[in-house]
Amino acid sequence: MARIAVIGAGMGAMAAAARLAVAGHRVTVYERAATHGGGVGRMTRDGFAFDTGPGLLHLPAVYRDLFVKTGKESLEQSLGLVQVDPASAHVFADGTSVALPNASRAGVVQALDEAVGAGAGERWSELVNRARAVWDATRRPLLEEPLLADPEYLEALGHDPYPGLRKRGLFRRSTPPVLSAVAERELKDPRLAALLESHALAYGLDPRTAPAGAAVLPYMEQTFGSWYVRGGMRGLADVVYERCRKRRVEFVFGAEVVAVAEKDGRAAGVELADGRVDEADTVVAGVSPGVLRRIAPAACGPAVRPGPPVPPGRCTVFLALRGARAAGAAHRTVVHAPDRGAELAGIFGEGAPHYRPTVTVLRPDDPDVRPDEGHEAVTLTATVAPHGRVDWADEATAAGFAERMLDAAEGLLPGLRDRLLWHEVRTPADTERATGAEGGGVPAPVLAGGGGAFLRTANATPLSGLYLAGGFAHPGGGLAHAGMSGTMAAGLIVSGADWRGSQ
C-alpha cells in the first residue's frame, strides 16, 4: 500500500483519488479551499440555488464507469440524473429561433428545416456525420489513453482528422483548416454557422483558430445527449466526494500546497503553507499550469504542455425572479450575439468588453433550486476574456457587462427587470480567487489538429512520481474530460507507464 498525496479536490483529482483508494493505496487530498469540487460550485441565497460551474453534463458514461469501478451503488442510484429535452434552444441574431431535441438526429434535421429552411437540417446532419470520423479517429488516443511523449505520436495528433469536403475544379483542396471555414463552406447559412461556432465558443475556443476537428463537440452532444442533476450540477461533485470518503480517502481542507517535496529526483510528498511537510510515495496534482510551475518547477519539462497562457473565462449572472417558470421553457437557450466579430475581438483579441455577448440562459425545471413555484432561478453565462487582459475586478466593468447580458436575455424572458428580485455577478476575477486558476481561465477539451497546439499537459510528468489530473491536464477541460484525466492518472500509477486504458 503506497501513500499518495493528491493536490486539489476538483473533479479530476477526486476521480483519481477514488480509483487509487480502491486499488489499495492510502490517499490524502489537500485542498486550499474550504470545500470540494473545484470549479463545480454552488451559490445559495433566499431559497434560490445556482451552479457556479458547468450547468450540464455530456458523456455521463465517464462517471458511470467511475461508480461501477469504485463501489456498489451506480451513478443513477447516487443522484437524480436526467436528460434535458430539448437539448438546447437557439435564438439567432436575426430573430430566428429553434429548439433542438436531445439525442435525435431526425428530430434535429426536422427542427432546422422548419426554422432555417429546407435542406438546412441535412447540411447540418452531414457535417455531424463527418465529425463522427473525428470521434472514431481520436476517441482512444485523446480520451482513453495517456498522452505519450513520442514525437511521431504527437505529430500524428497534430494533424486534423476532419474529412472536409473537396473543392471542385483544377485546384482541389480538402479539409478546411479551421472551424469557421467549415461553417462557411459546408453550412452556407449564417445561422447554421453560428450554431456550429457556438459549441466551440462555449468551451472558450476561437472558431477562427480552432481546428476543423472541433466539429466533434456538437457530435458528442448530439450523440450522447445533455444531462442535468436534480438540485444542480454541484450534486455530481457531492456524490464523487462521498464515494471518495466511503473508500477511506482523507480530505484536508484549508491546506494550501506551496511545493512538491522531492527526494532523490522524485516526488516525495507535499509542503504546506504552514511549513509542514507530509511525506508520500506518489503525488497527483490537479492544478493549473501556473500553479504547477510554482510548486513543481522540475515537472515543467518538454512533456508538459502549458497550452494557451490563460484561456478565456466565464462571466455569470445569477437571477432570482418572481413569477413562475414559463411552461415549456427550454432548460438551455443560447442567445447569439448580434455582432460575432466584435464578440470574438473582445474575447480573443484586444477589443474592450463593450459588445453584447452570446449568452447561455439556463432555466432548470427543478423545484430544488427555487423557494417555491412562484419564483424562478435563472443563470446567464457568457465566455469572456480572462482576468488580467480585462480588469474584471473593476466594479463598473463587471456591472456594465452584466447589464448587456441582461439585455440579451430580456427577449427570452419578457419583463425580466420587473421580475428581478436581485442578481449576483461572478467574473473571472471571482473564479481566480475561488479556484486558484490564473486569470479565472476555464480550460477547453483537447482537440487533434492545429499542429498539436490544442493538446494539454501529459498526465505523467518529467518529475518521477508526480502525475497530473484535472481540466488543465490531458484530456482537457469539461466535466467528462476531467473525469477521464483522473482515470488516466490512476491507471498510470497502478499499472505503470505501459498502461493504455481499460481495453
Buried (B, 14 or more C-beta within 10 A) or exposed (E): EBBBBBBBBBBBBBBBBBBBBBBEBBBBBBBBBEBBBBBBBBBEEEEBBBBBBBBBBBBBEBBBBBBEBBBEBEBEEBBEBBBBBBBBBBBBBEEBBBBBBBBBBEBBBEBBBEBBEEEBBEBBBEBBEBBBBBBEBBEEBBBBBBBBEEEEEBEBBBBBBBBBBEEEEEEEEEBBBBBBBBBBBBBEBBBBBBBBBBBBBBBBBBBBBBBBBBBBBBBBBBBBBBBBBBBBBBBBBBBBBBBBBBBEBBBBEEBBBBBBBBEEEBBBBBBBEEEEEBEBBBBBBBBBBBBBBBBBEBBBEEBBBBBBEBBBBBBBBBBBBEEEBEEEBBBBBBBBBBEBEBBBBBBBEEBEBEBBBBBBBBBBBBEEBBEEEEBBBBBBBBBBBBBBBBEBBEEEBBEEBBEBBBBBBEEBBEEBEEBBEEBBBBBBBBBBEBBBBBBBBBBBBBBBBBEBBBBBBBBBBBBBBBBBBBBBBBBBBBBBBBBBBBBBBBBBBBEEEEBBBEE
